């Protein structure tokens, strides 16, 4: 009796026990025979000569008992009794084996048995369902893959590739007549119809050159004029093509043109109706006019 | 002059020895910093001088390089038309090990195979795609949103919540309801990281690793939400036989006739075995210029395995599995 008290004094309350795990509020006992898992005077298997536990191995529950008669034989100290699989019968077995034992140990053994059977049932249920398979990732490999992905992204030049593919599809005509860019036909038409347009322009110029147009024409056929003339060529080319190519769908084309205007506002210059070139001619005319009137006014003023 | 440059206020012998060394080397040289072959910048102990020597070395190397370039240019000019063609720089794509399974466009065998494989039904316009998108158990917010956005990108796509169902039981139900594709997005640590794409009536199952998922609101300068129009599909760089079948798999996700009115395009671009998915809206400014604006989500895929039948992890017959030690040993070998 004194022996147990000594043992508890040595390992128990405030002193060192290798099974003891201390937390801020509580002390736990890591001894595998401990019935409650806490470090207490009544639940310490080392400091109690008469002790019992319930443990499970591979799905079966066993009752372990330790009595003072076998305290001198550590190899035979724990008596192992196999408990029934049926929960109720196992409880009866515990009662039968621990018949004159202290209430605390009996109660705790039954509680432990209950807990164990509950978690065994849960394990069996879970194994029937799908389980997550944990695949270990190698950090080195992940980093390597990430770097390679970045490099591949840079090498891919996605936006260029997508744009190129879309333009190729446009050229091949997969979009049909939705977009009215007269693409390569347009280029050929440009070359073919340059003569026609030039002749037309010359005619117009002759008509309007009655009077004071002569030297101004040279000045104005510079940079901005050239671009305007290109657009005019475009226009005339496109308009001619449209008239030539399609008989029925002229109205459709006009509506499509309008739609296009809404869509592609940047193209407004090229898609204005046929009055465009004439308008621009008139713009030049206006400029001339202003230049001429100004000196006249000045002369009048003076 | 050289002596003055090298001299430093310090009576230590070591330094004098170095000075002497420096002097000698400099005296030997005719013009400024020329270095005899046995001299190495790293042998100078003094950090400042070592640094300045190194800079001089770099300068000289740069000059030499420029001279070489000029000379080459002159030679090219002089030769004119007879000049040898310009050298193309080596890239990983250039140096790629030639894969024997690369598909030739006119290959009859491949054409025959494709006429009779599981996608032939789609490509012969017998079936219309219908996609079921789901996740692994208990998806987190990011994955859920990703699924929703995917459903807007892919027409005729339905998102269903998983609720712990076994895929093997889901598949016959999907088949009976007329779905052609089952897409399962696997999630780990609140982020989607895997994709299982299963072609339903007995089709191949592809398992991908998903990375770099960007949802719509994380994208800069994006456009408005995608409309209901059927997008076009662009498949880039699927060259090998395996790549071809994966490409067809992606193509069969979308309905046949894209509505060009919608001006939307979904791109699957393969580069070095990474498949980049992008969703854009395009607009043709003129016949030579097109503007694209990124809508929808973006992500990258990497193929991990291709299985012949529907999803069956235990007894399935794998057509292709990514084996790291065999396939990742060479940096110039790609499989898609």
Interface residues (C-beta under 8 A of the other chain):
Chain A: X129 X130 X132 X141 X145 X146 X148 X149 X151 X152 X153 X155 X156 X158 X159 X161 X162 X163 X165 X166 X167 X169 X170 X171 X175 X176 X178 X179 X181 X182 X183 X186 X263 X264 X266 X267
Chain B: X91 X92 X93 X137 X164 X166 X211 X212 X232 X234 X236 X260 X261 X265 X267 X269 X271 X272 X273 X274 X276 X278 X280 X282 X283 X284 X285 X286 X287 X288 X290 X292 X300 X302 X324 X328
